Amino acid sequence: MVILNSEVGNYIISNGRRYSYFAGNNYLGLAGDARIKAAVISAVEKYGVNFSASRHTTGTADIHLELESALACFKGKEDAVIFASGYLGNSILLEVLKGSYSTVFIDQSAHASIISAVPTNDTRVIFYDHCDANHLNHLLNQNRDSAPMVITDGLFPLTGEIAPLDRIFPVVSKHHGILVVDDAHATGILGEMGKGTPEHFGLGREERIYQTETMSKALGGYGGFISGNRTLTTLIRERSATYQASTALPPPIVAAGIASVSIVGDNPDLRLKLLEAAWHLREEIAGMGYRTTNDRTPIIPVIFDAPEKARGLSRYLEENGVIAPFMNYPVRKEMHQIRITVSVSHTGGQVSQLLDLLNKWKKKNESSKNQEGIY
Ligand SMILES: Cc1ncc(COP(=O)(O)O)c(C=O)c1O
């Protein structure tokens, strides 16, 4: 198990050894950014480490309002609300939208935070085949009596696939439904301005698409947020028990958010450089005959039909100084993978070392190209 003895950058120290790090979600390299650290230190000096109350009582500080306004501006929305974690975003949204849906249709590979967000007592849950708009349409046709809400990850965290909102949203609209996109991994990464998966598909202005987002991945910090019109944000502030009854985000985290939103907003080149580097790596990996996915994202799975192979490759990389973890929960029954994540701060030398090791392992362990290419 990786136990960190250092900050998370393109290298880490774990158990006293230095590793090249192709793991985690620090896509834009901001988790250890000097400007963000400086902002955090001065916030701690001014405010301490905790506001010690919920936002609803006496815990709202000027910097919470500043961060919410910066996020709203970044997203091009009227307002934004921040809360304790990205994981909670789906529960908060489903909590306050209660009454506008009766059946929830979920991508079968959806993140755990989506599944655990659905109120269990009076909501029907139906799973549609992964990224399959036709299957979703079929299920919606079979359930015409319902008020549908469809929920999917925007960028799937294990496979790096982008949910095909260009096919899903027309189906949702045809059935007068609501679409919720958990964009935890797409914020700051996808779309012309980094606003996420809806923007990537030119759907950024659709009123019936809601996004749940986090500052813990590309933004390098922590904490969840939802942006939208003031009706939605007021609903969250006034009706969400989760929002009202938990302690406000602490000063260092809020300061990190303000600094990172500004960096991401001012530097669209970071995102472009990342996607270019990740695409290059993905093509090289596929070219060796490994099985992977084919979207332009920083998450590159290497997929096997047996867990031992995936575990074996991850172990081999680790022995040779590279961390790319085996994911111990299969995406689907027959898919076992390691997950390589690219950060904009990776050097050419790190990429060459990774490719060289992948090449050597493949030659030693898989004589033919039996896994072949992109699926
Ligand atoms: C799709 C998805 N949604 C939500 C979360 C939760 O976000 P956070 O870790 O910021 O709470 C994660 C990851 O951790 C995720 O992958």
The ligand as a Gaussian input file, in Angstrom:
#p B3LYP/6-31G(d) Opt

LIG

0 1
 C      -17.294000      10.690000      -9.894000
 C      -16.946000      11.146000      -8.514000
 N      -17.856000      11.847000      -7.820000
 C      -17.595000      12.290000      -6.578000
 C      -16.388000      12.047000      -5.980000
 C      -16.166000      12.545000      -4.587000
 O      -15.432000      13.727000      -4.614000
 P      -14.574000      14.145000      -3.327000
 O      -13.493000      13.136000      -3.223000
 O      -14.080000      15.495000      -3.682000
 O      -15.494000      14.110000      -2.162000
 C      -15.416000      11.310000      -6.668000
 C      -14.083000      10.995000      -6.117000
 O      -13.598000      10.939000      -5.155000
 C      -15.700000      10.849000      -7.964000
 O      -14.797000      10.129000      -8.625000

